[in-house]
Amino acid sequence: MQNPGTATPDRFPAQERFAAGAQYIAGRLTKGTSGHTHAVVDPATGDEVLTYELAGTDDVDEAVAAARRAFPGWAAATPGERSDALHRFAAVLADRAEDFARAESLQCGKPLKLTREFDVPGTIDNTAFFAGAARHLQGQSAGEYSGDHTSYVRREPIGVVGSIAPWNYPLQMAAWKILPAVAAGNTIVLKPAELTPLTSLLFAQAATDAGIPDGVINIVTGTGRVAGEHLVGHPDVAMTSFTGSTAVGRRVAEIATATVKRLHLELGGKAPFVVFDDADLDAAVHGAVAGALINTGQDCTAATRAYIQRPLYEAFVERTAALMETVRLGDPFAPGTDLGPLISHVQRDRVAGFVDRARGYARVVAGGEAPQGELAKGAYYRPTLVADAAQDSEIVQSEIFGPVLVVLPFDSDDEGVRLANDTPYGLAASAWTRDVYRAGRATREIKAGCVWVNDHIPIISEMPHGGYKASGFGKDMSAYSFEEYTQIKHVMFDNTAVARKDWHRTIFGDR
């Protein structure tokens, strides 16, 4: 850290922990060697939190080497030993919950009530889940599938995993990348977004304090073009896991292909929110506002396209606009704040551009502007409702990543399902109906990795998260994620010497 910035200690009491740098390699904080610095900025105020030295390719090499050294010992640990370490890790996280909540709110602009009630408890729960799941890394039971031979399947760790996490949920994304990898016996190098490295670094420190060996979890904080691309292309990295935009995901896949790496991609989303004419309208309105505005709309699973069956359309638009007007923007650390800023002024201007261009072909019913006064210093944007856009318009088809909900009408059930599927993405969706047959059809025919019924957004550690189509492939969370971070080996025993002799005679004759 070159300087501590201007954020006040009451907003971030753990600030002094980063005096040694923003790279975490082999169990210690160090400074990056790229020769360039970057500032973590509080998006609510524009104040600098700290300035740190970015990682260069040498730092990535050092982190990968540390992970490679740690791999044999960690992979050889029993499932019970890894489980015990992760249980201790969950306990340390729980003890430091307030530090994590404040750091996450500060670097992301999330309301503190959100990080306290969802981000941090969700991360602790995820850690506890994988502590238990580490004991259930099962292959396949033995069986005689070929005469006098016995076969079984081993599930083994892959090696060093290189992961890249986004800025919208830095703590939870670090957990989703790190926990299944290390529970399965891998070691990892994680590159967080340079905008939001604080909680990833605190997470790695907590792992060390919980007794997880040095080198098992490493953090390199650098740019995507330097640290990220070098990590993905590194010959000693056996697998790459990336969460981010579809465009960058294509670049990651291109680089990973050169070394034939295992690849896991969780990419963009444009979640449909389909309301049939028998739905509970009040529940749907509240679900749409919550689902669209979660994390200021910076969520790949956020409700972004609301398709409303025509009998409910005008009432839905009117009530949703009215509810959005009650949402309180403000200081993320203030108890009454519902919605914080976007991650940066750059992102705010990007979101505003989508809305401003839509005014030429759609109706902006609510919001559509940045607030004035004290909040103008931050990257705030009012909750926005856009109606009557065409299905093929930019605001319907492109990922906005902001507090913007677009509403369109549909007539038949066939049309509603067709429109829901009519984007390149397929990460999440929801269907709102009281009819079990409509719900069954929607969950069967909507092409998305998660389809909620009469709800939108909740996730749980025990169930998988991942996309279809341009939203990527592979699963985070749940026991299914072990399939991403393990490889399968077939082991086959010849049970009799006679069987081996007969098999050899078939091939070579009597020799």
Beta strands, then each sheet from edge to edge (+ up, - down):
strand 1: 23-25
strand 2: 28-30
strand 3: 37-41
strand 4: 48-53
strand 5: 140-146
strand 6: 149-157
strand 7: 160-164
strand 8: 187-191
strand 9: 217-219
strand 10: 239-243
strand 11: 262-266
strand 12: 271-275
strand 13: 303-309
strand 14: 363-366
strand 15: 384-387
strand 16: 404-410
strand 17: 425-426
strand 18: 428-432
strand 19: 450-453
strand 20: 468-469
strand 21: 472-473
strand 22: 486-494
sheet 1: 1+ 2-
sheet 2: 3+ 4-
sheet 3: 5+ 6- 22+
sheet 4: 9+ 8+ 7+ 10+ 11+ 21-
sheet 5: 14+ 15- 16- 13- 12- 18- 19-
sheet 6: 17+ 20-
end
